[in-house]
């Protein structure tokens, strides 16, 4: 990739020694990137975007060499390695990073035909903006791959998905993504991850990990300054064969209530239809955060729901005084 064209870099981070990526190491790598370019967008819990056009001109090198320098520094300073994807826009950079081998760099050429060939066989859910509902609609018309969406008449996509989404999906199927790298955008999301000690097949252990994640996210949201609620939840499942499955669901109402987050997480997990899947890690991301005072909650006449919310408040106070592990559900402490 030339030093004069667009260059967006996506890094998928992982500790060199294995295990989950710690908050200190993650913050360190973000600061490292910030010393190279001011346009850095955190993608918790273990990824980041960086617009490196200016850095390429400043250092007089190509993107592959710059990625190697970043990896060496991250490894030396924080013990963190990365799979790096480089492309002309954020969507393609993220797709390239998912395909890159650990410790390697995948650079997508700027040639539009090469980009379309790279995207052609991927499922429609690989496109930004295509959630479960839009994917089902497209698949019902036989548009189950990015290549088929790219070949479809734009007018047909606008009729199927609506004017705005149809136009955006067609552009993205052609490799066009107009969204910029947004420094500081991660403030509107919180994420948490659980890595298994071994490739895990047991759905009971999967659900136990999800329960742990929703308890953690709920507590973080409620104890943020002023309190936060989320309007969407994203589940990411990393499998032993390096495939990644991601699903997002908009919540019925903005919430930080752990029980509501757990129900949504279980529904996302159930919708994946995993059969004997060897799962390596599960992560949840609470998205589209807003202050709790701005949220409207439907009043409930269920005494059990109100009891659960009061218990959450007590639990949060105990944890804030004695630490996050001072109290836990029996199913998680066992």
C-alpha positions, 0 to 999 in steps of 0.5 A: 500500500502506498504512503499517499493513499488511505491507510487504516490499520486494525490491530487484534491484540492478544498477550504473547503468553496467552490468557486474556488481555489486561486493561493495563496492557490494552491501555498501554498499546492504545497509548503506543498507537497514540504516539504514532497517530492521533487518530486512534479508536479503541475497540474493546476488549482487544482491538483498535483502529488507527488512521496511519496516513500521516504516520506513513508519510512522516516515517517514510515507510509502507504500512507493513513495515509500520505494523512490524514496528508497532508489533515489536514495541507492543511486545517489548513494552507490554508483552502483547502481540497482534494480528494486523489488517491494513486497508483503505477504510475501517470496515476493510481493515477490520475484515483483514485483521480477522483474516490475518494470522496471529503475529502477522499482517494482511494488507488489502490492495487498493485495487477495487477488483481485488477488494471485491474478490476478498469480500465475495465469499463472505456472509452478508453479516460481515458487512457493517450495518447488517444485523440479524434482521437485515441478514434474514431479509437478504437471505430470503431473496438469495442474497446470502453472500457479499458477492451476491449483494454486490452484484444485485441492482442497487434499486432492488436493495433499496426496496428490500432494506429501505433507501438509506440502509440499501444504499449503504449495504450496496456500497459496503459490499463493493468495499466502500466504507465512508465512516472515519476512524473516531478517536474516543468513540469507545466511551460509548461502549463497555466490553468484557471477555472470558477465555476458557482454559481449553477449547470448551464444548459444554453449553453449561460452561458457556452459559456460566461464562455469559452469566459472569460477563453480564454480572460484570457489565451490569455492575460497571454500567451501574457504578459509572459516574452518574450511572450508565445504561446500554441500548444494545448488546453484542456477543462475540464467540471465538472458536478453536478454528479461529472463526469468529461469530458476532451477533447484536441485539437492540434491547427492548429498553435501555438498561443496566439491569444484570437480569435483562442483560443475561436474558439478552445474552442467552438469547444471542447465544441460543440464536447462534445454534452452536452444536458441539462448537469448540469455543475458545472465548466469549465476549460481550459488549454493551453498546450505545451507552447513555446516562441512566437519568435519560433512560425511560424504564417501563414500570414493573408490577413484578415483585421479583423484578423489584427485589432483584433490582434492590439486591443489585443496589446492595451488591454494588455498594458491598463491592464498591467498599470491599472489592469486586470479588467480595460477593458473587452468585453461588453459581459463579462461586462454585 
